[in-house]
Amino acid sequence: MELEEISGFQSPGEFARFQAFLEAGVAKGELREISPDPSYHAGEIYGGRWFELTSDKTVWRLISPDPPFTGLFERVH
């Protein structure tokens, strides 16, 4: 499974499809949902759903849209 950063979702449907893609990755064992680090706040944005890519142990976070913010999916550094 390959992941790329997303700096905003174009619609609620796109966000829902992406969530389903991540959940399918969890079901296949390609991703593992983990607890977010409460002290991590890149861009002054806290929380979200965090995922670890099982192949390389990179950690990613999904932040839901909250208009006018369009959400994001990014690698945690």
PDB file of N, CA, C, O and CB in Angstrom:
ATOM      1  N   MET A   1       0.855  -1.169   0.000  1.00  0.00           N
ATOM      2  CA  MET A   1       0.000   0.000   0.000  1.00  0.00           C
ATOM      3  C   MET A   1       0.901   1.232   0.000  1.00  0.00           C
ATOM      4  O   MET A   1       1.850   1.316   0.780  1.00  0.00           O
ATOM      5  CB  MET A   1      -0.973  -0.002   1.228  1.00  0.00           C
ATOM      6  N   GLU A   2       0.601   2.174  -0.869  1.00  0.00           N
ATOM      7  CA  GLU A   2       1.334   3.427  -0.939  1.00  0.00           C
ATOM      8  C   GLU A   2       0.423   4.568  -0.522  1.00  0.00           C
ATOM      9  O   GLU A   2      -0.735   4.627  -0.936  1.00  0.00           O
ATOM     10  CB  GLU A   2       1.891   3.663  -2.356  1.00  0.00           C
ATOM     11  N   LEU A   3       0.939   5.466   0.290  1.00  0.00           N
ATOM     12  CA  LEU A   3       0.148   6.602   0.759  1.00  0.00           C
ATOM     13  C   LEU A   3       0.807   7.899   0.327  1.00  0.00           C
ATOM     14  O   LEU A   3       2.032   7.992   0.242  1.00  0.00           O
ATOM     15  CB  LEU A   3      -0.016   6.565   2.292  1.00  0.00           C
ATOM     16  N   GLU A   4      -0.018   8.895   0.056  1.00  0.00           N
ATOM     17  CA  GLU A   4       0.452  10.231  -0.294  1.00  0.00           C
ATOM     18  C   GLU A   4      -0.323  11.248   0.532  1.00  0.00           C
ATOM     19  O   GLU A   4      -1.478  11.022   0.892  1.00  0.00           O
ATOM     20  CB  GLU A   4       0.288  10.507  -1.821  1.00  0.00           C
ATOM     21  N   GLU A   5       0.326  12.369   0.826  1.00  0.00           N
ATOM     22  CA  GLU A   5      -0.329  13.410   1.586  1.00  0.00           C
ATOM     23  C   GLU A   5      -1.446  14.059   0.768  1.00  0.00           C
ATOM     24  O   GLU A   5      -1.346  14.199  -0.451  1.00  0.00           O
ATOM     25  CB  GLU A   5       0.688  14.457   2.030  1.00  0.00           C
ATOM     26  N   ILE A   6      -2.499  14.446   1.460  1.00  0.00           N
ATOM     27  CA  ILE A   6      -3.634  15.147   0.859  1.00  0.00           C
ATOM     28  C   ILE A   6      -3.824  16.425   1.660  1.00  0.00           C
ATOM     29  O   ILE A   6      -4.007  16.386   2.877  1.00  0.00           O
ATOM     30  CB  ILE A   6      -4.951  14.257   0.852  1.00  0.00           C
ATOM     31  N   SER A   7      -3.779  17.555   0.971  1.00  0.00           N
ATOM     32  CA  SER A   7      -3.860  18.834   1.683  1.00  0.00           C
ATOM     33  C   SER A   7      -5.255  19.438   1.676  1.00  0.00           C
ATOM     34  O   SER A   7      -5.406  20.635   1.921  1.00  0.00           O
ATOM     35  CB  SER A   7      -2.895  19.813   1.080  1.00  0.00           C
ATOM     36  N   GLY A   8      -6.251  18.657   1.408  1.00  0.00           N
ATOM     37  CA  GLY A   8      -7.640  19.121   1.458  1.00  0.00           C
ATOM     38  C   GLY A   8      -8.519  18.220   0.619  1.00  0.00           C
ATOM     39  O   GLY A   8      -8.123  17.778  -0.460  1.00  0.00           O
ATOM     40  N   PHE A   9      -9.704  17.951   1.115  1.00  0.00           N
ATOM     41  CA  PHE A   9     -10.673  17.126   0.396  1.00  0.00           C
ATOM     42  C   PHE A   9     -11.650  18.043  -0.327  1.00  0.00           C
ATOM     43  O   PHE A   9     -12.070  19.067   0.211  1.00  0.00           O
ATOM     44  CB  PHE A   9     -11.426  16.160   1.366  1.00  0.00           C
ATOM     45  N   GLN A  10     -12.007  17.666  -1.546  1.00  0.00           N
ATOM     46  CA  GLN A  10     -12.855  18.501  -2.392  1.00  0.00           C
ATOM     47  C   GLN A  10     -14.337  18.422  -2.040  1.00  0.00           C
ATOM     48  O   GLN A  10     -15.111  19.321  -2.369  1.00  0.00           O
ATOM     49  CB  GLN A  10     -12.668  18.113  -3.821  1.00  0.00           C
ATOM     50  N   SER A  11     -14.724  17.332  -1.363  1.00  0.00           N
ATOM     51  CA  SER A  11     -16.145  17.163  -1.043  1.00  0.00           C
ATOM     52  C   SER A  11     -16.287  16.167   0.107  1.00  0.00           C
ATOM     53  O   SER A  11     -15.358  15.415   0.400  1.00  0.00           O
ATOM     54  CB  SER A  11     -16.947  16.680  -2.294  1.00  0.00           C
ATOM     55  N   PRO A  12     -17.453  16.166   0.755  1.00  0.00           N
ATOM     56  CA  PRO A  12     -17.694  15.152   1.786  1.00  0.00           C
ATOM     57  C   PRO A  12     -17.611  13.727   1.227  1.00  0.00           C
ATOM     58  O   PRO A  12     -17.164  12.810   1.916  1.00  0.00           O
ATOM     59  CB  PRO A  12     -19.063  15.374   2.424  1.00  0.00           C
ATOM     60  N   GLY A  13     -18.040  13.553  -0.014  1.00  0.00           N
ATOM     61  CA  GLY A  13     -17.975  12.228  -0.642  1.00  0.00           C
ATOM     62  C   GLY A  13     -16.546  11.758  -0.827  1.00  0.00           C
ATOM     63  O   GLY A  13     -16.237  10.589  -0.600  1.00  0.00           O
ATOM     64  N   GLU A  14     -15.670  12.672  -1.240  1.00  0.00           N
ATOM     65  CA  GLU A  14     -14.258  12.303  -1.408  1.00  0.00           C
ATOM     66  C   GLU A  14     -13.665  11.889  -0.064  1.00  0.00           C
ATOM     67  O   GLU A  14     -12.933  10.902   0.018  1.00  0.00           O
ATOM     68  CB  GLU A  14     -13.448  13.482  -2.018  1.00  0.00           C
ATOM     69  N   PHE A  15     -13.978  12.640   0.984  1.00  0.00           N
ATOM     70  CA  PHE A  15     -13.485  12.301   2.313  1.00  0.00           C
ATOM     71  C   PHE A  15     -14.014  10.929   2.742  1.00  0.00           C
ATOM     72  O   PHE A  15     -13.254  10.114   3.265  1.00  0.00           O
ATOM     73  CB  PHE A  15     -13.898  13.383   3.335  1.00  0.00           C
ATOM     74  N   ALA A  16     -15.282  10.669   2.530  1.00  0.00           N
ATOM     75  CA  ALA A  16     -15.879   9.381   2.908  1.00  0.00           C
ATOM     76  C   ALA A  16     -15.219   8.232   2.146  1.00  0.00           C
ATOM     77  O   ALA A  16     -14.949   7.181   2.727  1.00  0.00           O
ATOM     78  CB  ALA A  16     -17.400   9.392   2.639  1.00  0.00           C
ATOM     79  N   ARG A  17     -14.958   8.422   0.857  1.00  0.00           N
ATOM     80  CA  ARG A  17     -14.295   7.374   0.066  1.00  0.00           C
ATOM     81  C   ARG A  17     -12.883   7.126   0.578  1.00  0.00           C
ATOM     82  O   ARG A  17     -12.431   5.981   0.621  1.00  0.00           O
ATOM     83  CB  ARG A  17     -14.255   7.762  -1.425  1.00  0.00           C
ATOM     84  N   PHE A  18     -12.182   8.191   0.965  1.00  0.00           N
ATOM     85  CA  PHE A  18     -10.829   8.018   1.471  1.00  0.00           C
ATOM     86  C   PHE A  18     -10.840   7.296   2.815  1.00  0.00           C
ATOM     87  O   PHE A  18      -9.991   6.440   3.062  1.00  0.00           O
ATOM     88  CB  PHE A  18     -10.132   9.373   1.603  1.00  0.00           C
ATOM     89  N   GLN A  19     -11.789   7.628   3.681  1.00  0.00           N
ATOM     90  CA  GLN A  19     -11.917   6.903   4.955  1.00  0.00           C
ATOM     91  C   GLN A  19     -12.162   5.418   4.698  1.00  0.00           C
ATOM     92  O   GLN A  19     -11.585   4.566   5.373  1.00  0.00           O
ATOM     93  CB  GLN A  19     -13.069   7.495   5.812  1.00  0.00           C
ATOM     94  N   ALA A  20     -13.007   5.111   3.732  1.00  0.00           N
ATOM     95  CA  ALA A  20     -13.291   3.712   3.399  1.00  0.00           C
ATOM     96  C   ALA A  20     -12.031   3.015   2.881  1.00  0.00           C
ATOM     97  O   ALA A  20     -11.797   1.846   3.187  1.00  0.00           O
ATOM     98  CB  ALA A  20     -14.421   3.625   2.346  1.00  0.00           C
ATOM     99  N   PHE A  21     -11.216   3.734   2.094  1.00  0.00           N
ATOM    100  CA  PHE A  21      -9.947   3.196   1.596  1.00  0.00           C
ATOM    101  C   PHE A  21      -9.023   2.856   2.767  1.00  0.00           C
ATOM    102  O   PHE A  21      -8.408   1.790   2.779  1.00  0.00           O
ATOM    103  CB  PHE A  21      -9.261   4.208   0.642  1.00  0.00           C
ATOM    104  N   LEU A  22      -8.922   3.754   3.750  1.00  0.00           N
ATOM    105  CA  LEU A  22      -8.075   3.496   4.915  1.00  0.00           C
ATOM    106  C   LEU A  22      -8.610   2.323   5.733  1.00  0.00           C
ATOM    107  O   LEU A  22      -7.838   1.477   6.182  1.00  0.00           O
ATOM    108  CB  LEU A  22      -7.977   4.751   5.793  1.00  0.00           C
ATOM    109  N   GLU A  23      -9.908   2.271   5.924  1.00  0.00           N
ATOM    110  CA  GLU A  23     -10.500   1.182   6.702  1.00  0.00           C
ATOM    111  C   GLU A  23     -10.315  -0.163   6.006  1.00  0.00           C
ATOM    112  O   GLU A  23     -10.148  -1.185   6.672  1.00  0.00           O
ATOM    113  CB  GLU A  23     -11.986   1.447   6.939  1.00  0.00           C
ATOM    114  N   ALA A  24     -10.345  -0.173   4.672  1.00  0.00           N
ATOM    115  CA  ALA A  24     -10.060  -1.406   3.923  1.00  0.00           C
ATOM    116  C   ALA A  24      -8.602  -1.821   4.139  1.00  0.00           C
ATOM    117  O   ALA A  24      -8.301  -3.010   4.247  1.00  0.00           O
ATOM    118  CB  ALA A  24     -10.351  -1.211   2.402  1.00  0.00           C
ATOM    119  N   GLY A  25      -7.700  -0.838   4.200  1.00  0.00           N
ATOM    120  CA  GLY A  25      -6.299  -1.137   4.488  1.00  0.00           C
ATOM    121  C   GLY A  25      -6.118  -1.745   5.866  1.00  0.00           C
ATOM    122  O   GLY A  25      -5.296  -2.643   6.048  1.00  0.00           O
ATOM    123  N   VAL A  26      -6.876  -1.266   6.835  1.00  0.00           N
ATOM    124  CA  VAL A  26      -6.836  -1.841   8.181  1.00  0.00           C
ATOM    125  C   VAL A  26      -7.346  -3.275   8.140  1.00  0.00           C
ATOM    126  O   VAL A  26      -6.746  -4.165   8.742  1.00  0.00           O
ATOM    127  CB  VAL A  26      -7.675  -0.992   9.172  1.00  0.00           C
ATOM    128  N   ALA A  27      -8.447  -3.502   7.435  1.00  0.00           N
ATOM    129  CA  ALA A  27      -9.032  -4.842   7.346  1.00  0.00           C
ATOM    130  C   ALA A  27      -8.068  -5.835   6.692  1.00  0.00           C
ATOM    131  O   ALA A  27      -8.048  -7.013   7.049  1.00  0.00           O
ATOM    132  CB  ALA A  27     -10.344  -4.794   6.556  1.00  0.00           C
ATOM    133  N   LYS A  28      -7.274  -5.357   5.742  1.00  0.00           N
ATOM    134  CA  LYS A  28      -6.296  -6.222   5.045  1.00  0.00           C
ATOM    135  C   LYS A  28      -5.000  -6.382   5.823  1.00  0.00           C
ATOM    136  O   LYS A  28      -4.160  -7.205   5.458  1.00  0.00           O
ATOM    137  CB  LYS A  28      -5.984  -5.657   3.667  1.00  0.00           C
ATOM    138  N   GLY A  29      -4.825  -5.612   6.885  1.00  0.00           N
ATOM    139  CA  GLY A  29      -3.598  -5.682   7.663  1.00  0.00           C
ATOM    140  C   GLY A  29      -2.471  -4.813   7.114  1.00  0.00           C
ATOM    141  O   GLY A  29      -1.334  -4.913   7.575  1.00  0.00           O
ATOM    142  N   GLU A  30      -2.772  -3.968   6.143  1.00  0.00           N
ATOM    143  CA  GLU A  30      -1.760  -3.079   5.574  1.00  0.00           C
ATOM    144  C   GLU A  30      -1.559  -1.831   6.432  1.00  0.00           C
ATOM    145  O   GLU A  30      -0.497  -1.209   6.405  1.00  0.00           O
ATOM    146  CB  GLU A  30      -2.154  -2.677   4.155  1.00  0.00           C
ATOM    147  N   LEU A  31      -2.586  -1.479   7.186  1.00  0.00           N
ATOM    148  CA  LEU A  31      -2.557  -0.341   8.106  1.00  0.00           C
ATOM    149  C   LEU A  31      -3.016  -0.823   9.470  1.00  0.00           C
ATOM    150  O   LEU A  31      -3.733  -1.815   9.599  1.00  0.00           O
ATOM    151  CB  LEU A  31      -3.455   0.836   7.595  1.00  0.00           C
ATOM    152  N   ARG A  32      -2.580  -0.090  10.481  1.00  0.00           N
ATOM    153  CA  ARG A  32      -3.040  -0.357  11.838  1.00  0.00           C
ATOM    154  C   ARG A  32      -3.420   0.990  12.438  1.00  0.00           C
ATOM    155  O   ARG A  32      -2.613   1.920  12.438  1.00  0.00           O
ATOM    156  CB  ARG A  32      -1.938  -1.098  12.705  1.00  0.00           C
ATOM    157  N   GLU A  33      -4.642   1.100  12.948  1.00  0.00           N
ATOM    158  CA  GLU A  33      -5.040   2.356  13.595  1.00  0.00           C
ATOM    159  C   GLU A  33      -4.411   2.403  14.982  1.00  0.00           C
ATOM    160  O   GLU A  33      -4.480   1.439  15.745  1.00  0.00           O
ATOM    161  CB  GLU A  33      -6.603   2.487  13.683  1.00  0.00           C
ATOM    162  N   ILE A  34      -3.797   3.541  15.293  1.00  0.00           N
ATOM    163  CA  ILE A  34      -3.109   3.707  16.569  1.00  0.00           C
ATOM    164  C   ILE A  34      -3.654   4.946  17.283  1.00  0.00           C
ATOM    165  O   ILE A  34      -4.345   5.769  16.682  1.00  0.00           O
ATOM    166  CB  ILE A  34      -1.571   3.823  16.358  1.00  0.00           C
ATOM    167  N   SER A  35      -3.340   5.061  18.543  1.00  0.00           N
ATOM    168  CA  SER A  35      -3.771   6.235  19.318  1.00  0.00           C
ATOM    169  C   SER A  35      -2.949   7.448  18.914  1.00  0.00           C
ATOM    170  O   SER A  35      -1.734   7.345  18.742  1.00  0.00           O
ATOM    171  CB  SER A  35      -3.637   5.977  20.843  1.00  0.00           C
ATOM    172  N   PRO A  36      -3.597   8.594  18.760  1.00  0.00           N
ATOM    173  CA  PRO A  36      -2.848   9.814  18.435  1.00  0.00           C
ATOM    174  C   PRO A  36      -2.005  10.280  19.612  1.00  0.00           C
ATOM    175  O   PRO A  36      -2.342  10.035  20.770  1.00  0.00           O
ATOM    176  CB  PRO A  36      -3.804  10.930  18.010  1.00  0.00           C
ATOM    177  N   ASP A  37      -0.916  10.948  19.304  1.00  0.00           N
ATOM    178  CA  ASP A  37      -0.071  11.578  20.319  1.00  0.00           C
ATOM    179  C   ASP A  37      -0.714  12.925  20.652  1.00  0.00           C
ATOM    180  O   ASP A  37      -0.755  13.807  19.793  1.00  0.00           O
ATOM    181  CB  ASP A  37       1.432  11.753  19.817  1.00  0.00           C
ATOM    182  N   PRO A  38      -1.216  13.105  21.869  1.00  0.00           N
ATOM    183  CA  PRO A  38      -1.926  14.346  22.197  1.00  0.00           C
ATOM    184  C   PRO A  38      -1.038  15.590  22.166  1.00  0.00           C
ATOM    185  O   PRO A  38      -1.552  16.708  22.130  1.00  0.00           O
ATOM    186  CB  PRO A  38      -2.548  14.221  23.556  1.00  0.00           C
ATOM    187  N   SER A  39       0.279  15.416  22.180  1.00  0.00           N
ATOM    188  CA  SER A  39       1.168  16.571  22.155  1.00  0.00           C
ATOM    189  C   SER A  39       1.565  16.975  20.729  1.00  0.00           C
ATOM    190  O   SER A  39       2.188  18.019  20.540  1.00  0.00           O
ATOM    191  CB  SER A  39       2.412  16.277  22.971  1.00  0.00           C
ATOM    192  N   TYR A  40       1.213  16.163  19.727  1.00  0.00           N
ATOM    193  CA  TYR A  40       1.575  16.468  18.342  1.00  0.00           C
ATOM    194  C   TYR A  40       0.574  17.461  17.777  1.00  0.00           C
ATOM    195  O   TYR A  40      -0.632  17.219  17.823  1.00  0.00           O
ATOM    196  CB  TYR A  40       1.621  15.178  17.474  1.00  0.00           C
ATOM    197  N   HIS A  41       1.063  18.586  17.241  1.00  0.00           N
ATOM    198  CA  HIS A  41       0.147  19.616  16.755  1.00  0.00           C
ATOM    199  C   HIS A  41       0.713  20.368  15.558  1.00  0.00           C
ATOM    200  O   HIS A  41       0.655  21.597  15.516  1.00  0.00           O
ATOM    201  CB  HIS A  41      -0.173  20.594  17.867  1.00  0.00           C
ATOM    202  N   ALA A  42       1.252  19.652  14.596  1.00  0.00           N
ATOM    203  CA  ALA A  42       1.775  20.315  13.397  1.00  0.00           C
ATOM    204  C   ALA A  42       0.683  21.192  12.802  1.00  0.00           C
ATOM    205  O   ALA A  42      -0.468  20.772  12.677  1.00  0.00           O
ATOM    206  CB  ALA A  42       2.280  19.273  12.347  1.00  0.00           C
ATOM    207  N   GLY A  43       1.057  22.418  12.436  1.00  0.00           N
ATOM    208  CA  GLY A  43       0.075  23.352  11.886  1.00  0.00           C
ATOM    209  C   GLY A  43      -0.963  23.789  12.891  1.00  0.00           C
ATOM    210  O   GLY A  43      -2.016  24.304  12.515  1.00  0.00           O
ATOM    211  N   GLU A  44      -0.677  23.588  14.174  1.00  0.00           N
ATOM    212  CA  GLU A  44      -1.621  23.915  15.256  1.00  0.00           C
ATOM    213  C   GLU A  44      -2.919  23.123  15.152  1.00  0.00           C
ATOM    214  O   GLU A  44      -3.978  23.581  15.582  1.00  0.00           O
ATOM    215  CB  GLU A  44      -1.934  25.404  15.243  1.00  0.00           C
ATOM    216  N   ILE A  45      -2.822  21.939  14.579  1.00  0.00           N
ATOM    217  CA  ILE A  45      -3.976  21.048  14.452  1.00  0.00           C
ATOM    218  C   ILE A  45      -3.683  19.803  15.281  1.00  0.00           C
ATOM    219  O   ILE A  45      -2.676  19.130  15.062  1.00  0.00           O
ATOM    220  CB  ILE A  45      -4.268  20.679  12.942  1.00  0.00           C
ATOM    221  N   TYR A  46      -4.548  19.501  16.217  1.00  0.00           N
ATOM    222  CA  TYR A  46      -4.375  18.365  17.110  1.00  0.00           C
ATOM    223  C   TYR A  46      -5.287  17.215  16.692  1.00  0.00           C
ATOM    224  O   TYR A  46      -6.268  17.412  15.976  1.00  0.00           O
ATOM    225  CB  TYR A  46      -4.659  18.775  18.562  1.00  0.00           C
ATOM    226  N   GLY A  47      -4.946  16.007  17.152  1.00  0.00           N
ATOM    227  CA  GLY A  47      -5.846  14.861  17.074  1.00  0.00           C
ATOM    228  C   GLY A  47      -5.951  14.197  15.726  1.00  0.00           C
ATOM    229  O   GLY A  47      -4.965  14.018  15.011  1.00  0.00           O
ATOM    230  N   GLY A  48      -7.171  13.838  15.401  1.00  0.00           N
ATOM    231  CA  GLY A  48      -7.446  13.092  14.184  1.00  0.00           C
ATOM    232  C   GLY A  48      -7.334  11.597  14.424  1.00  0.00           C
ATOM    233  O   GLY A  48      -7.159  11.137  15.552  1.00  0.00           O
ATOM    234  N   ARG A  49      -7.440  10.862  13.346  1.00  0.00           N
ATOM    235  CA  ARG A  49      -7.244   9.410  13.387  1.00  0.00           C
ATOM    236  C   ARG A  49      -5.833   9.146  12.886  1.00  0.00           C
ATOM    237  O   ARG A  49      -5.422   9.688  11.860  1.00  0.00           O
ATOM    238  CB  ARG A  49      -8.326   8.638  12.518  1.00  0.00           C
ATOM    239  N   TRP A  50      -5.096   8.319  13.603  1.00  0.00           N
ATOM    240  CA  TRP A  50      -3.712   8.009  13.242  1.00  0.00           C
ATOM    241  C   TRP A  50      -3.615   6.560  12.778  1.00  0.00           C
ATOM    242  O   TRP A  50      -4.285   5.669  13.301  1.00  0.00           O
ATOM    243  CB  TRP A  50      -2.757   8.262  14.439  1.00  0.00           C
ATOM    244  N   PHE A  51      -2.757   6.356  11.776  1.00  0.00           N
ATOM    245  CA  PHE A  51      -2.562   5.036  11.189  1.00  0.00           C
ATOM    246  C   PHE A  51      -1.073   4.767  11.030  1.00  0.00           C
ATOM    247  O   PHE A  51      -0.298   5.665  10.703  1.00  0.00           O
ATOM    248  CB  PHE A  51      -3.287   4.924   9.828  1.00  0.00           C
ATOM    249  N   GLU A  52      -0.687   3.525  11.264  1.00  0.00           N
ATOM    250  CA  GLU A  52       0.686   3.102  11.007  1.00  0.00           C
ATOM    251  C   GLU A  52       0.666   2.176   9.796  1.00  0.00           C
ATOM    252  O   GLU A  52      -0.096   1.210   9.754  1.00  0.00           O
ATOM    253  CB  GLU A  52       1.317   2.391  12.263  1.00  0.00           C
ATOM    254  N   LEU A  53       1.501   2.479   8.824  1.00  0.00           N
ATOM    255  CA  LEU A  53       1.654   1.627   7.644  1.00  0.00           C
ATOM    256  C   LEU A  53       2.514   0.440   8.062  1.00  0.00           C
ATOM    257  O   LEU A  53       3.674   0.620   8.434  1.00  0.00           O
ATOM    258  CB  LEU A  53       2.298   2.414   6.426  1.00  0.00           C
ATOM    259  N   THR A  54       1.967  -0.758   8.004  1.00  0.00           N
ATOM    260  CA  THR A  54       2.665  -1.914   8.565  1.00  0.00           C
ATOM    261  C   THR A  54       3.936  -2.268   7.793  1.00  0.00           C
ATOM    262  O   THR A  54       4.844  -2.867   8.368  1.00  0.00           O
ATOM    263  CB  THR A  54       1.739  -3.110   8.589  1.00  0.00           C
ATOM    264  N   SER A  55       4.027  -1.921   6.527  1.00  0.00           N
ATOM    265  CA  SER A  55       5.203  -2.291   5.737  1.00  0.00           C
ATOM    266  C   SER A  55       6.452  -1.525   6.128  1.00  0.00           C
ATOM    267  O   SER A  55       7.549  -2.080   6.076  1.00  0.00           O
ATOM    268  CB  SER A  55       4.927  -2.073   4.282  1.00  0.00           C
ATOM    269  N   ASP A  56       6.317  -0.263   6.520  1.00  0.00           N
ATOM    270  CA  ASP A  56       7.511   0.534   6.839  1.00  0.00           C
ATOM    271  C   ASP A  56       7.409   1.291   8.165  1.00  0.00           C
ATOM    272  O   ASP A  56       8.309   2.054   8.516  1.00  0.00           O
ATOM    273  CB  ASP A  56       7.769   1.521   5.729  1.00  0.00           C
ATOM    274  N   LYS A  57       6.324   1.081   8.895  1.00  0.00           N
ATOM    275  CA  LYS A  57       6.114   1.684  10.220  1.00  0.00           C
ATOM    276  C   LYS A  57       5.979   3.208  10.201  1.00  0.00           C
ATOM    277  O   LYS A  57       6.090   3.839  11.251  1.00  0.00           O
ATOM    278  CB  LYS A  57       7.250   1.308  11.121  1.00  0.00           C
ATOM    279  N   THR A  58       5.739   3.819   9.023  1.00  0.00           N
ATOM    280  CA  THR A  58       5.475   5.254   9.005  1.00  0.00           C
ATOM    281  C   THR A  58       4.093   5.507   9.607  1.00  0.00           C
ATOM    282  O   THR A  58       3.201   4.662   9.531  1.00  0.00           O
ATOM    283  CB  THR A  58       5.567   5.825   7.552  1.00  0.00           C
ATOM    284  N   VAL A  59       3.937   6.684  10.204  1.00  0.00           N
ATOM    285  CA  VAL A  59       2.684   7.044  10.862  1.00  0.00           C
ATOM    286  C   VAL A  59       2.058   8.200  10.092  1.00  0.00           C
ATOM    287  O   VAL A  59       2.738   9.143   9.689  1.00  0.00           O
ATOM    288  CB  VAL A  59       2.916   7.426  12.364  1.00  0.00           C
ATOM    289  N   TRP A  60       0.749   8.105   9.899  1.00  0.00           N
ATOM    290  CA  TRP A  60      -0.025   9.080   9.145  1.00  0.00           C
ATOM    291  C   TRP A  60      -1.218   9.504   9.985  1.00  0.00           C
ATOM    292  O   TRP A  60      -1.688   8.750  10.837  1.00  0.00           O
ATOM    293  CB  TRP A  60      -0.483   8.503   7.776  1.00  0.00           C
ATOM    294  N   ARG A  61      -1.710  10.724   9.739  1.00  0.00           N
ATOM    295  CA  ARG A  61      -2.910  11.153  10.448  1.00  0.00           C
ATOM    296  C   ARG A  61      -3.925  11.738   9.478  1.00  0.00           C
ATOM    297  O   ARG A  61      -3.583  12.404   8.501  1.00  0.00           O
ATOM    298  CB  ARG A  61      -2.559  12.179  11.530  1.00  0.00           C
ATOM    299  N   LEU A  62      -5.176  11.462   9.786  1.00  0.00           N
ATOM    300  CA  LEU A  62      -6.312  11.938   9.006  1.00  0.00           C
ATOM    301  C   LEU A  62      -7.088  12.921   9.871  1.00  0.00           C
ATOM    302  O   LEU A  62      -7.538  12.586  10.966  1.00  0.00           O
ATOM    303  CB  LEU A  62      -7.224  10.752   8.532  1.00  0.00           C
ATOM    304  N   ILE A  63      -7.236  14.135   9.364  1.00  0.00           N
ATOM    305  CA  ILE A  63      -8.005  15.169  10.061  1.00  0.00           C
ATOM    306  C   ILE A  63      -9.269  15.434   9.242  1.00  0.00           C
ATOM    307  O   ILE A  63      -9.202  15.753   8.055  1.00  0.00           O
ATOM    308  CB  ILE A  63      -7.157  16.493  10.256  1.00  0.00           C
ATOM    309  N   SER A  64     -10.409  15.297   9.892  1.00  0.00           N
ATOM    310  CA  SER A  64     -11.697  15.488   9.214  1.00  0.00           C
ATOM    311  C   SER A  64     -11.899  16.939   8.799  1.00  0.00           C
ATOM    312  O   SER A  64     -11.443  17.854   9.484  1.00  0.00           O
ATOM    313  CB  SER A  64     -12.845  15.044  10.120  1.00  0.00           C
ATOM    314  N   PRO A  65     -12.581  17.148   7.682  1.00  0.00           N
ATOM    315  CA  PRO A  65     -12.951  18.516   7.302  1.00  0.00           C
ATOM    316  C   PRO A  65     -13.869  19.142   8.352  1.00  0.00           C
ATOM    317  O   PRO A  65     -14.708  18.469   8.951  1.00  0.00           O
ATOM    318  CB  PRO A  65     -13.640  18.525   5.922  1.00  0.00           C
ATOM    319  N   ASP A  66     -13.690  20.423   8.554  1.00  0.00           N
ATOM    320  CA  ASP A  66     -14.542  21.211   9.447  1.00  0.00           C
ATOM    321  C   ASP A  66     -14.596  22.612   8.824  1.00  0.00           C
ATOM    322  O   ASP A  66     -13.812  23.490   9.184  1.00  0.00           O
ATOM    323  CB  ASP A  66     -13.983  21.239  10.961  1.00  0.00           C
ATOM    324  N   PRO A  67     -15.544  22.811   7.872  1.00  0.00           N
ATOM    325  CA  PRO A  67     -15.544  24.041   7.060  1.00  0.00           C
ATOM    326  C   PRO A  67     -15.347  25.297   7.891  1.00  0.00           C
ATOM    327  O   PRO A  67     -15.933  25.453   8.962  1.00  0.00           O
ATOM    328  CB  PRO A  67     -16.840  24.154   6.290  1.00  0.00           C
ATOM    329  N   PRO A  68     -14.517  26.182   7.382  1.00  0.00           N
ATOM    330  CA  PRO A  68     -13.950  26.208   6.030  1.00  0.00           C
ATOM    331  C   PRO A  68     -12.699  25.344   5.845  1.00  0.00           C
ATOM    332  O   PRO A  68     -12.195  25.245   4.726  1.00  0.00           O
ATOM    333  CB  PRO A  68     -13.620  27.615   5.668  1.00  0.00           C
ATOM    334  N   PHE A  69     -12.176  24.705   6.923  1.00  0.00           N
ATOM    335  CA  PHE A  69     -11.035  23.794   6.817  1.00  0.00           C
ATOM    336  C   PHE A  69     -11.460  22.564   6.029  1.00  0.00           C
ATOM    337  O   PHE A  69     -12.493  21.965   6.329  1.00  0.00           O
ATOM    338  CB  PHE A  69     -10.500  23.391   8.225  1.00  0.00           C
ATOM    339  N   THR A  70     -10.676  22.179   5.021  1.00  0.00           N
ATOM    340  CA  THR A  70     -11.062  21.071   4.127  1.00  0.00           C
ATOM    341  C   THR A  70     -10.450  19.735   4.501  1.00  0.00           C
ATOM    342  O   THR A  70     -10.541  18.779   3.732  1.00  0.00           O
ATOM    343  CB  THR A  70     -10.676  21.400   2.721  1.00  0.00           C
ATOM    344  N   GLY A  71      -9.819  19.652   5.682  1.00  0.00           N
ATOM    345  CA  GLY A  71      -9.254  18.383   6.147  1.00  0.00           C
ATOM    346  C   GLY A  71      -7.871  18.153   5.581  1.00  0.00           C
ATOM    347  O   GLY A  71      -7.379  18.916   4.749  1.00  0.00           O
ATOM    348  N   LEU A  72      -7.248  17.069   6.059  1.00  0.00           N
ATOM    349  CA  LEU A  72      -5.939  16.712   5.529  1.00  0.00           C
ATOM    350  C   LEU A  72      -5.588  15.284   5.908  1.00  0.00           C
ATOM    351  O   LEU A  72      -6.154  14.693   6.828  1.00  0.00           O
ATOM    352  CB  LEU A  72      -4.865  17.680   6.039  1.00  0.00           C
ATOM    353  N   PHE A  73      -4.631  14.757   5.159  1.00  0.00           N
ATOM    354  CA  PHE A  73      -4.025  13.468   5.451  1.00  0.00           C
ATOM    355  C   PHE A  73      -2.538  13.688   5.275  1.00  0.00           C
ATOM    356  O   PHE A  73      -2.080  14.045   4.189  1.00  0.00           O
ATOM    357  CB  PHE A  73      -4.581  12.302   4.519  1.00  0.00           C
ATOM    358  N   GLU A  74      -1.774  13.473   6.355  1.00  0.00           N
ATOM    359  CA  GLU A  74      -0.350  13.762   6.300  1.00  0.00           C
ATOM    360  C   GLU A  74       0.463  12.773   7.096  1.00  0.00           C
ATOM    361  O   GLU A  74      -0.027  12.127   8.023  1.00  0.00           O
ATOM    362  CB  GLU A  74      -0.082  15.146   6.796  1.00  0.00           C
ATOM    363  N   ARG A  75       1.735  12.672   6.704  1.00  0.00           N
ATOM    364  CA  ARG A  75       2.667  11.839   7.439  1.00  0.00           C
ATOM    365  C   ARG A  75       3.068  12.581   8.714  1.00  0.00           C
ATOM    366  O   ARG A  75       3.309  13.788   8.695  1.00  0.00           O
ATOM    367  CB  ARG A  75       3.916  11.485   6.569  1.00  0.00           C
ATOM    368  N   VAL A  76       3.133  11.848   9.805  1.00  0.00           N
ATOM    369  CA  VAL A  76       3.557  12.396  11.083  1.00  0.00           C
ATOM    370  C   VAL A  76       5.071  12.323  11.147  1.00  0.00           C
ATOM    371  O   VAL A  76       5.652  11.260  10.928  1.00  0.00           O
ATOM    372  CB  VAL A  76       2.903  11.636  12.275  1.00  0.00           C
ATOM    373  N   HIS A  77       5.707  13.429  11.443  1.00  0.00           N
ATOM    374  CA  HIS A  77       7.182  13.474  11.509  1.00  0.00           C
ATOM    375  C   HIS A  77       7.647  13.618  12.936  1.00  0.00           C
ATOM    376  O   HIS A  77       8.850  13.673  13.190  1.00  0.00           O
ATOM    377  CB  HIS A  77       7.737  14.629  10.664  1.00  0.00           C
TER     378      HIS A  77
END
